[in-house]
Amino acid sequence: MRSNLNNAIRFKYHQLAQGVRFGYHQARNLVKLDLGQRLTSPTLVANTLDQDDVKIAKSELKNRDHWFRADDVTVYEKTFADWNQSSYVFAFMEARVALSASIYALNLKPGDEVIIPGYTCVVVLNSFRFAGIKAVFGDIELDTYGLAAECVENLVTPKTKAILLHHLYGLVCRDYEQLLSIAQKHHLSVIEDCAMSTGAVFKDRKIGNYGDIAIYSSEQTKVFTTIQGGLAVTNRKDLADRLKGFYSQAAYPQEGYIDKLLHTVFINYFSFKHPHRWWREELVQILHEGKTLRSTTREEEQGVKPAHYGCRMPAPVARIGINQLRKIDAYNQTRRETSQNWDTWCRRNGYQQPFVVPDSTPVFLRYPVLVEPENKRDTRWAHVSPGVTPGVWFVSNIHPVAGELKSCPRANTAVRRCINFPTLLF
Ligand SMILES: *Cc1c(COP(=O)(O)O)cnc(C)c1O
């Protein structure tokens, strides 16, 4: 009785607090309007969600009995394969899981070594850790922030079995061809991390098709989004068979997780993209409080494998993916156009423009620039002019985990100085 009463009071108090929060937010916006300031700043979220994606998410929430049917996942994989000029595609819940599947497919074993860039995400390192494989860090170059070929040769030992190269910020990595030929010379497998550069082209072929196996991400800050999602891609039949072995053992995520993901679709849309987001953002967040998915858990940051790790993609997520793939080329074209404005900004302000590898077409997920360390530590200057919120990834060698790799001085320079500007502005 007493606890019911307490709960009722707590609920009323909660409603009141939310009302105050909403009122405060709107009052603050009215003041901004009066001062002629921007009501919202472009977010770090990639913003390729539109009303049509929201419609799919809402209809999926109403039709839960279709959630675990495999057919639309197959359609999604086939659509991506055709678009990416690749033969075999397997859809997982995250690119990090696609990487775990790739490690399995390549038959990498505990004790093996893999050379990876010393400027990466903790989740990439984790996939190797979880498999007992030693990651050896190679330094990067500062033109495209990719693995520097001249560092790799020195790191090859008899235990080295693979190289992971990455294409960051939507660029094609500078030493692509040299890295492929070093791998060939030493009989190493090549894994391409294309998480940030889906759709970038090198010599008339999409990246990811040059190595043995590639991973792509559709997490919410990437080139296209299903909030969370990852793909493992290969053109080799033997590796596809092994990927399939991993894939068929992988579980679907729980319903509660899918429910949250679908909610995050419209929370993100109304918060960051909708023309009336300046008043809807706070409202949608209050209405669906606690429904937003977080992409990396605290335990993952500490290198611990989470219980939910290793899932394949279920149909509702794939249906959003299919819709996103319809729009990806148009969004990438917009990104390339916006990047020209950033080129002008760099020339005016005395900064180096990112390097575009000859014969390549980048997608410019973000526009990376090396600025003074103090301008990375505190990026508020950019809110005023050029009027955007810059991204600061990566903030450490093994982002976001604190600590420095002494063996990678150029990666450390990027950690101190590389910020990235958005290329989809609304
Ligand atoms: C985001 C990202 C990943 C991980 O992708 P998830 O889908 O979140 O697992 C891996 N590598 C790079 C370079 C990334 O940017």
The ligand as an SDF file (V2000), in Angstrom:
LIG
                    3D

 15 15  0  0  0  0  0  0  0  0999 V2000
   32.9840    2.1830  -36.3690 C   0  0  0  0  0  0  0  0  0  0  0  0
   34.2090    1.4840  -36.7380 C   0  0  0  0  0  0  0  0  0  0  0  0
   34.3800    0.1150  -36.4640 C   0  0  0  0  0  0  0  0  0  0  0  0
   33.3720   -0.6900  -35.7000 C   0  0  0  0  0  0  0  0  0  0  0  0
   32.1100   -0.7510  -36.2630 O   0  0  0  0  0  0  0  0  0  0  0  0
   30.9010   -1.3560  -35.3960 P   0  0  0  0  0  0  0  0  0  0  0  0
   29.8330   -1.6290  -36.4060 O   0  0  0  0  0  0  0  0  0  0  0  0
   30.5040   -0.2870  -34.4270 O   0  0  0  0  0  0  0  0  0  0  0  0
   31.3960   -2.5730  -34.7040 O   0  0  0  0  0  0  0  0  0  0  0  0
   35.5420   -0.4900  -36.8780 C   0  0  0  0  0  0  0  0  0  0  0  0
   36.5080    0.1950  -37.5140 N   0  0  0  0  0  0  0  0  0  0  0  0
   36.3900    1.5050  -37.7960 C   0  0  0  0  0  0  0  0  0  0  0  0
   37.4810    2.2150  -38.5280 C   0  0  0  0  0  0  0  0  0  0  0  0
   35.2460    2.1960  -37.4080 C   0  0  0  0  0  0  0  0  0  0  0  0
   35.1260    3.5030  -37.6720 O   0  0  0  0  0  0  0  0  0  0  0  0
  1  2  1  0
  2  3  1  0
  2 14  2  0
  3  4  1  0
  3 10  2  0
  4  5  1  0
  5  6  1  0
  6  7  2  0
  6  8  1  0
  6  9  1  0
 10 11  1  0
 11 12  2  0
 12 13  1  0
 12 14  1  0
 14 15  1  0
M  END
$$$$
